[in-house]
Amino acid sequence: MRVLLGTFFLCCASLVPGAPLSAQSSTGGIDISARITPTGARPEPVRLFTLYVLTKSYAAVVKEVSAESVLPTHEQFINSLKCSPELKKWLKEHDVLDLSSPDLDKLLTPDDIIKVPEFFAAYEKSNSGGVTAGLPKPKYREADKESNPAKYEKQKEEYLLATKKFIQTYPATVQGIELELSDVNPKTLWDRMQVDHQRHVAQLAPDTAQVKYLAAKGDTDLEGRVLITGLAPGNYWVSSLGMEAASGDRRLLWDVPVRVQAGQNAHLELSNLNAMDTRSATID
């Protein structure tokens, strides 16, 4: 009788919600296999490499971090430049930041060159040293600026008008002006800001991902496999957090979605097919 009663109560316990068996099946896992196939070679396991399970895609984390460190607009950037007001106005009106473009001469009018100090200085330098025959020469002297300002302004205005007519007559003399604008080219500073911003995001995003969105992590074994368990059912992303897994000519990043169900291990194969190759910046 005691044996029968013991068996009966054991069976009942197994049907009670929240019993140990039910608790064990309330979580799931991810069985991950990571391999890289170099060009012209066989697949190789990604050994001893840390993979992270996130509750948000790493791409979305990068966007989040990037949004918290906003770059200035073109107009804000131009306003911050240390250059003449005339150049700032020209840059805004033409929505141009790169003054090193070989086509810059096609954007510049004679009035632009005369009115914008940086353009005028570059034009003078580009055509100086006897390179351009017939180029007008200034008659005004800096000494007259204080001692005889009326004479100074009159001769300067005459020089500017003569130069403007010369440019209109010989538009080819504007060609190559971009070579003399490297010191005031806003694109150099703009590109540096972009690189610094990208570097900042690349440094901060992995920390943000681990602090706010990390569910679990694990290192692959010598076969390129890792089993991560104890995950609540739901959607996850398996990520390398921007760190490259390398083999041969391949440098791969992973940020792959996976769904975990209670009591089951989802199988995920990481390969060239679901990675981004940093050398080509395209999805294979």
Secondary structure, DSSP 8 states (H G I E B T S, - for coil): -HHHHHHHHHHHHHHSTT-HHHHHTS-EEEEEEEEE--TTS--EE--S-EEEEESS-HHHHHHHHHHHS----HHHHHHTSSS-HHHHHHHHHHT---TT-TTHHHH--HHHHHHSHHHHHHHHHHTTTTTSTT-------TTHHHH-HHHHHHHHHHHHHHHHHHHHH-GGGGTTGGGG-GGG-HHHHHHHHHHHHHHHHHHHHHHHHHHHSEEEEEE--TTSEEEEEEE-SEEEEEE-TT--EEETTEEEEEEEEEEE-TT-EEEEEESGGGEEETTTTEE-
